[in-house]
Amino acid sequence: MSRLCILCREQIPSGAKICTKCDSYQDWRRYFGVSSTVLSLLVALVSVLTVAVPVVRNALTPDRSDVRCSVLEWSAGGVTLVVSNRGVRPAILKNLRLKPVTSTGRETNIIFAADFADPLLEPGKFRTVRFHRVIGSVQADLDPVAKLQPNYVLVLEIFPFASESSSVNCENWSDLHD
C-alpha cells in the first residue's frame, strides 16, 4: 500500500516518514525545515546571547546599594528597624534621625545613636538594627509616634558611594501607630 508525498506528490510507502524522492518529512517535522545553515546560525545566536546577556544585565543594573528600611518597633527606650540592601554594592549605615517636614525653624533634627557594632550591610542581606535617642551624649526616652509623625520624617543615613543618596526615608513611618 502506498500514498502520495505531501510535497512532491510522488508515490511513497504508507508508513514512510521521509519521502524517498524529495527527502521531505511527512509528519509535523515538515514545518521545521532545519538546514545545516539555519542550525549553525542558531548555535551562533545562542553563543552570542550567552556572552551578551550578562553584559547587558550589568549595564542596566546600577552599581550601587539599594537600602530600604521599615520600623519594626517604636518604644520609649528606642526604635528597631528592619534594614535591607537590594543593591549590588555594600551599604554602610551611619545613624537615624527625625527630620522636620518643613523648615520653619521651630523643629530641629532628633538624633539617634546606633546599638550595633558592625555598620556594614552586604548586598542582598537584611537585618534588624536598634537605635536609641540621644541628647548630647545622654540617652533619652522617645516621644509617642503620634506626636512626632505630623512634623517629622524618619530618615536612615548611610555613607554614600558614587551617585547614591545619603539618606533613606523609612517606608512605613506614616502608617506606624503607637
C-alpha positions as CSV (number, residue, x, y, z in Angstrom):
1,M,0.0,0.0,0.0
2,S,1.3,3.4,-0.8
3,R,0.4,7.1,-0.6
4,L,1.4,10.4,-2.2
5,C,4.2,12.6,-0.8
6,I,2.8,15.8,0.7
7,L,5.4,18.0,-1.1
8,C,6.3,16.4,-4.5
9,R,3.2,14.2,-4.9
10,E,5.2,11.0,-5.8
11,Q,4.2,7.6,-4.6
12,I,5.8,6.6,-1.3
13,P,5.2,3.7,1.1
14,S,2.3,4.3,3.5
15,G,4.4,4.2,6.7
16,A,7.3,6.4,5.4
17,K,8.3,9.4,7.5
18,I,10.6,10.8,4.7
19,C,9.9,10.9,1.0
20,T,12.4,8.8,-0.9
21,K,12.3,11.3,-3.9
22,C,12.5,14.8,-2.3
23,D,13.7,13.9,1.3
24,S,10.9,15.9,2.9
25,Y,9.3,14.8,6.2
26,Q,5.8,13.6,6.1
27,D,4.8,14.4,9.7
28,W,5.0,17.5,11.9
29,R,8.7,18.0,11.1
30,R,7.9,19.2,7.6
31,Y,7.0,22.6,9.1
32,F,10.5,23.0,10.5
33,G,13.0,23.0,7.7
34,V,16.2,23.0,9.7
35,S,19.1,23.0,7.3
36,S,22.7,23.0,8.4
37,T,22.9,26.7,7.7
38,V,19.9,27.5,10.0
39,L,21.2,25.2,12.7
40,S,24.7,26.8,12.6
41,L,23.1,30.3,12.8
42,L,21.0,29.2,15.9
43,V,24.1,27.8,17.6
44,A,25.9,31.1,16.9
45,L,23.0,33.1,18.2
46,V,22.9,31.1,21.5
47,S,26.7,31.6,21.8
48,V,26.4,35.3,21.4
49,L,23.5,35.6,23.8
50,T,25.4,33.6,26.4
51,V,28.0,36.3,26.5
52,A,25.8,39.3,25.8
53,V,23.0,38.8,28.4
54,P,25.2,39.2,31.5
55,V,26.9,42.3,29.9
56,V,23.6,43.9,29.2
57,R,22.2,43.0,32.7
58,N,25.3,44.5,34.3
59,A,25.0,47.7,32.2
60,L,21.3,48.1,33.2
61,T,21.8,47.3,36.9
62,P,23.2,50.3,38.8
63,D,26.4,49.7,40.7
64,R,25.2,50.9,44.0
65,S,23.4,49.8,47.1
66,D,19.7,50.0,47.3
67,V,18.9,50.4,51.0
68,R,15.3,50.1,52.3
69,C,14.1,50.4,55.9
70,S,10.9,49.9,57.9
71,V,10.1,50.5,61.5
72,L,9.6,47.2,63.4
73,E,9.2,48.6,66.9
74,W,8.9,52.0,68.5
75,S,9.1,52.3,72.2
76,A,10.2,54.8,74.8
77,G,13.6,53.0,75.0
78,G,14.3,53.1,71.3
79,V,13.4,52.2,67.8
80,T,14.1,48.9,65.9
81,L,14.3,48.9,62.1
82,V,14.5,46.2,59.5
83,V,17.1,47.4,57.0
84,S,17.7,45.6,53.7
85,N,20.1,46.1,50.9
86,R,18.7,45.1,47.5
87,G,21.6,46.6,45.6
88,V,24.9,45.1,44.3
89,R,27.2,47.2,46.5
90,P,27.6,47.0,50.3
91,A,26.0,49.8,52.3
92,I,27.4,51.5,55.4
93,L,24.8,52.5,58.0
94,K,25.6,55.8,59.8
95,N,22.7,56.9,62.0
96,L,19.0,57.6,62.3
97,R,17.2,60.9,62.7
98,L,13.8,62.5,62.7
99,K,14.0,65.3,60.1
100,P,11.5,68.1,60.2
101,V,8.9,68.0,57.4
102,T,9.0,71.8,56.9
103,S,11.9,74.2,57.5
104,T,10.1,76.7,59.7
105,G,12.9,76.7,62.2
106,R,10.8,75.6,65.1
107,E,11.6,71.9,64.8
108,T,15.1,70.6,64.9
109,N,16.5,67.2,64.0
110,I,16.1,64.5,66.6
111,I,19.3,62.3,66.5
112,F,19.5,58.6,67.3
113,A,22.6,56.6,68.2
114,A,23.0,53.0,66.9
115,D,23.3,50.0,69.1
116,F,25.3,47.9,66.5
117,A,28.9,47.1,66.3
118,D,29.2,46.5,62.5
119,P,27.7,49.2,60.3
120,L,28.3,47.2,57.0
121,L,25.2,45.8,55.2
122,E,26.1,43.3,52.5
123,P,24.2,43.3,49.1
124,G,21.1,41.0,49.2
125,K,21.1,40.9,53.0
126,F,18.8,42.4,55.7
127,R,18.9,42.7,59.5
128,T,17.3,44.4,62.4
129,V,19.0,47.4,63.9
130,R,18.3,49.1,67.2
131,F,18.7,52.8,67.8
132,H,18.1,55.0,70.9
133,R,17.6,58.7,71.1
134,V,20.4,60.8,72.4
135,I,20.5,64.4,73.6
136,G,24.1,65.5,73.6
137,S,25.7,62.3,74.9
138,V,22.8,61.2,77.2
139,Q,20.3,58.6,76.2
140,A,16.7,59.9,76.3
141,D,13.2,58.5,76.0
142,L,11.3,58.7,72.8
143,D,8.1,60.6,72.4
144,P,5.0,58.7,71.1
145,V,4.8,58.3,67.4
146,A,1.5,60.1,67.0
147,K,3.1,63.3,68.5
148,L,6.1,63.1,66.1
149,Q,4.5,62.0,62.8
150,P,2.9,65.3,61.7
151,N,6.1,67.2,62.0
152,Y,8.9,64.7,61.2
153,V,10.1,62.1,58.7
154,L,12.1,59.2,59.9
155,V,15.4,59.0,57.9
156,L,18.2,56.4,57.9
157,E,21.5,57.9,57.0
158,I,24.0,55.9,55.1
159,F,27.5,56.5,53.8
160,P,27.0,57.4,50.1
161,F,29.1,55.9,47.3
162,A,29.2,57.3,43.7
163,S,25.7,58.6,42.9
164,E,23.8,57.2,45.9
165,S,21.7,59.3,48.2
166,S,23.0,59.8,51.7
167,S,19.6,59.2,53.4
168,V,16.7,56.8,53.1
169,N,13.2,57.5,54.3
170,C,11.7,54.7,56.4
171,E,8.9,53.3,54.3
172,N,6.2,52.7,57.0
173,W,6.8,55.8,59.1
174,S,3.5,57.5,58.2
175,D,1.5,54.2,58.8
176,L,3.1,53.5,62.2
177,H,0.8,53.6,65.3
178,D,1.7,53.6,69.0
